[in-house]
């Protein structure tokens, strides 16, 4: 007599592992979607909340100043529209080789300074 072999059902352990894998994928996908939809960036901000960046006059140094406080001596605000917001953004990279001189003109910094 011929026996008919039915497909075997996965073991409880295999079903549980498959379910956990699906949950892990869903959680990961949800996390990626949340970051993308929130507008968050992986890059760090130049300054924290409640602060604004200033640059050294004639150099490439910078620091953050609390909102409402005056710009420290030897520093100046970045020109309007050219303020770095995130590490390695367009303006952060630009100001690594440029500065504002004592007369307020944007100038290129000699290499090595």
Residue frames relative to the residue before (quaternion, step in Angstrom):
aa qw qx qy qz dx dy dz
X 1.0000 0.0000 0.0000 0.0000 0.00 0.00 0.00
X 0.3847 -0.7243 0.5289 0.2181 3.54 -0.96 0.91
X 0.2800 -0.7453 0.5800 0.1723 3.52 -0.98 0.88
X 0.3033 -0.7163 0.5975 0.1947 3.54 -1.06 0.78
X 0.2071 -0.7830 0.5774 0.1036 3.52 -0.78 1.07
X 0.2434 -0.7679 0.5796 0.1227 3.54 -0.71 1.10
X 0.5589 -0.5812 0.4428 0.3922 3.59 -1.06 0.59
X 0.4145 -0.7185 0.4980 0.2528 3.54 -0.92 0.88
X 0.4583 -0.6540 0.5275 0.2898 3.54 -1.17 0.62
X 0.5433 -0.6059 0.4528 0.3643 3.56 -1.05 0.68
X 0.5525 -0.6071 0.4514 0.3500 3.53 -1.11 0.63
X 0.6648 -0.4869 0.3784 0.4217 3.55 -1.26 0.34
X 0.6391 0.5312 -0.3260 0.4507 3.59 0.96 -0.81
X 0.6659 0.4971 -0.3029 0.4666 3.61 0.91 -0.87
X 0.6465 0.5066 -0.3233 0.4700 3.61 0.98 -0.80
X 0.6512 0.5152 -0.3095 0.4634 3.58 0.97 -0.86
X 0.6530 0.5052 -0.3133 0.4693 3.62 0.95 -0.84
X 0.6492 0.5107 -0.3184 0.4651 3.58 0.97 -0.83
X 0.6538 0.5104 -0.3067 0.4669 3.58 0.99 -0.86
X 0.6536 0.5046 -0.3117 0.4702 3.62 0.96 -0.83
X 0.6287 0.5271 -0.3317 0.4657 3.58 1.03 -0.75
X 0.6566 0.4995 -0.3102 0.4724 3.59 0.96 -0.83
X 0.6368 0.5165 -0.3249 0.4713 3.59 1.01 -0.77
X 0.6526 0.5171 -0.3190 0.4528 3.59 0.92 -0.86
X 0.6470 0.5057 -0.3165 0.4749 3.59 0.96 -0.83
X 0.6605 0.5080 -0.3100 0.4578 3.60 0.93 -0.85
X 0.6516 0.5038 -0.3156 0.4712 3.60 0.96 -0.81
X 0.6537 0.5069 -0.3113 0.4678 3.59 0.91 -0.87
X 0.6643 0.4968 -0.3027 0.4693 3.58 0.90 -0.91
X 0.6427 0.5225 -0.3171 0.4619 3.58 1.02 -0.78
X 0.6474 0.5176 -0.3130 0.4636 3.58 1.01 -0.79
X 0.6479 0.5046 -0.3114 0.4782 3.58 0.96 -0.85
X 0.6584 0.5048 -0.3093 0.4649 3.58 0.93 -0.87
X 0.6425 0.5293 -0.3317 0.4438 3.61 0.94 -0.82
X 0.6574 0.4942 -0.3125 0.4754 3.59 0.94 -0.84
X 0.6707 0.5028 -0.3037 0.4529 3.58 0.89 -0.91
X 0.7169 0.4541 -0.2618 0.4597 3.59 0.90 -0.86
X 0.6619 0.5165 -0.3185 0.4401 3.58 1.09 -0.58
X 0.4505 -0.6981 0.4529 0.3234 3.59 1.20 -0.27
X 0.3815 0.7240 -0.4898 0.3004 3.57 1.23 0.25
X 0.2577 -0.7531 0.5863 0.1508 3.49 -1.16 0.57
X 0.5082 -0.6297 0.4898 0.3246 3.49 -1.16 0.59
X 0.6301 0.5436 -0.3302 0.4456 3.56 1.13 -0.63
X 0.4989 -0.6584 0.4836 0.2892 3.55 -1.15 0.67
X 0.5107 -0.6195 0.5013 0.3225 3.53 -1.19 0.60
X 0.5576 -0.5911 0.4618 0.3555 3.56 -1.17 0.62
X 0.7925 0.0641 -0.0115 0.6064 3.60 0.92 -0.91
X 0.5402 -0.6162 0.4678 0.3312 3.52 -1.27 0.37
X 0.6954 -0.4226 0.3511 0.4632 3.55 -1.32 0.04
X 0.7965 0.2795 -0.2128 0.4921 3.55 -0.99 0.80
X 0.6862 0.4129 -0.2806 0.5290 3.59 1.26 0.31
X 0.1511 -0.7559 0.6240 0.1277 3.55 -1.30 0.36
X 0.4696 -0.6942 0.4676 0.2809 3.60 -1.08 0.69
X 0.0780 -0.7493 0.6555 0.0528 3.53 -1.23 0.67
X 0.2745 -0.7651 0.5628 0.1500 3.56 -1.22 0.52
X 0.5499 -0.5954 0.4615 0.3608 3.54 -1.21 0.48
X 0.4543 -0.6532 0.5292 0.2948 3.55 -1.10 0.71
X 0.8402 0.1487 -0.1380 0.5029 3.56 -0.76 1.09
X 0.7510 0.3062 -0.2052 0.5479 3.61 1.24 0.17
X 0.5396 -0.6399 0.4482 0.3139 3.55 -1.30 0.02
X 0.4346 0.7015 -0.4605 0.3270 3.58 1.23 0.23
X 0.0468 -0.7892 0.6113 0.0351 3.55 -1.23 0.36
X 0.0300 -0.7676 0.6381 0.0530 3.52 -1.34 0.19
X 0.4306 -0.6731 0.5321 0.2800 3.56 -1.30 0.15
X 0.1678 -0.7742 0.6075 0.0574 3.54 -1.05 0.89
X 0.5114 -0.6405 0.4722 0.3245 3.58 -1.01 0.80
X 0.5678 -0.5853 0.4548 0.3580 3.55 -1.06 0.80
X 0.7655 0.3334 -0.2660 0.4817 3.57 -0.98 0.85
X 0.6485 0.4848 -0.3234 0.4897 3.60 1.22 -0.31
X 0.5451 -0.6225 0.4630 0.3179 3.55 -1.20 0.63
X 0.5689 -0.5617 0.4746 0.3683 3.54 -1.28 0.44
X 0.4600 -0.6941 0.4725 0.2887 3.65 -0.78 0.96
X 0.6243 -0.5367 0.4127 0.3897 3.56 -1.23 0.50
X 0.7700 0.3149 -0.2564 0.4921 3.57 -0.97 0.90
X 0.6937 0.3961 -0.2516 0.5465 3.57 1.34 -0.06
X 0.1036 -0.7650 0.6302 0.0834 3.54 -1.33 0.29
X 0.5527 -0.5709 0.4719 0.3819 3.54 -1.26 0.34
X 0.5457 -0.5719 0.4872 0.3712 3.56 -1.24 0.45
X 0.5763 -0.5730 0.4364 0.3862 3.60 -1.10 0.56
X 0.6068 -0.5787 0.4037 0.3659 3.57 -1.08 0.76
X 0.8071 0.2449 -0.2106 0.4942 3.55 -0.94 0.96
X 0.7257 0.3776 -0.2261 0.5289 3.60 1.29 -0.10
X 0.3723 0.7428 -0.4655 0.3049 3.55 1.17 0.66
X 0.3679 -0.7167 0.5377 0.2487 3.61 -0.77 0.95
X 0.2000 -0.7940 0.5662 0.0949 3.59 -0.95 0.88
X 0.7941 0.1515 -0.0441 0.5870 3.57 1.02 -0.89
X 0.5882 -0.5519 0.4506 0.3827 3.56 -1.19 0.58
X 0.8472 0.1295 -0.1545 0.4916 3.54 -0.95 1.02
X 0.4196 0.6666 -0.5184 0.3328 3.63 1.10 0.38
X 0.7773 -0.3680 0.2370 0.4518 3.58 -1.32 0.16
X 0.7500 0.4074 -0.2333 0.4659 3.61 0.75 -1.01
X 0.5795 0.5573 -0.3848 0.4533 3.61 1.09 -0.56
X 0.6688 0.4851 -0.2905 0.4827 3.58 0.93 -0.90
X 0.6410 0.5441 -0.3215 0.4356 3.61 0.92 -0.90
X 0.7282 0.4497 -0.2512 0.4520 3.60 0.83 -0.99
X 0.5013 0.6223 -0.4453 0.4039 3.61 1.20 0.07
X 0.7815 0.2710 -0.1530 0.5407 3.59 1.18 -0.49
X 0.7056 0.3686 -0.2513 0.5505 3.58 1.30 0.17
X 0.0489 -0.7830 0.6190 0.0369 3.55 -1.27 0.37
X 0.4270 -0.6316 0.5617 0.3213 3.52 -1.34 -0.08
X 0.3320 -0.7547 0.5291 0.2006 3.59 -0.77 1.01
X 0.7443 -0.4312 0.2768 0.4283 3.58 -1.33 0.11
X 0.6759 0.4729 -0.2846 0.4884 3.59 1.24 -0.40
X 0.5742 -0.6253 0.3544 0.3920 3.59 1.32 -0.01
X 0.5135 0.6331 -0.4241 0.3946 3.59 1.27 0.16
X 0.4208 -0.6703 0.5504 0.2658 3.55 -1.10 0.79
X 0.0233 0.8055 -0.5881 0.0694 3.55 -0.76 1.12
X 0.5057 -0.6175 0.5043 0.3297 3.54 -1.25 0.47
X 0.3699 -0.7161 0.5471 0.2259 3.56 -1.00 0.81
X 0.4949 -0.6427 0.4816 0.3319 3.59 -0.89 0.85
X 0.5819 -0.6046 0.4172 0.3490 3.57 -1.03 0.84
X 0.7810 0.3255 -0.2516 0.4699 3.56 -1.00 0.84
X 0.6524 0.4928 -0.3325 0.4701 3.61 1.22 0.02
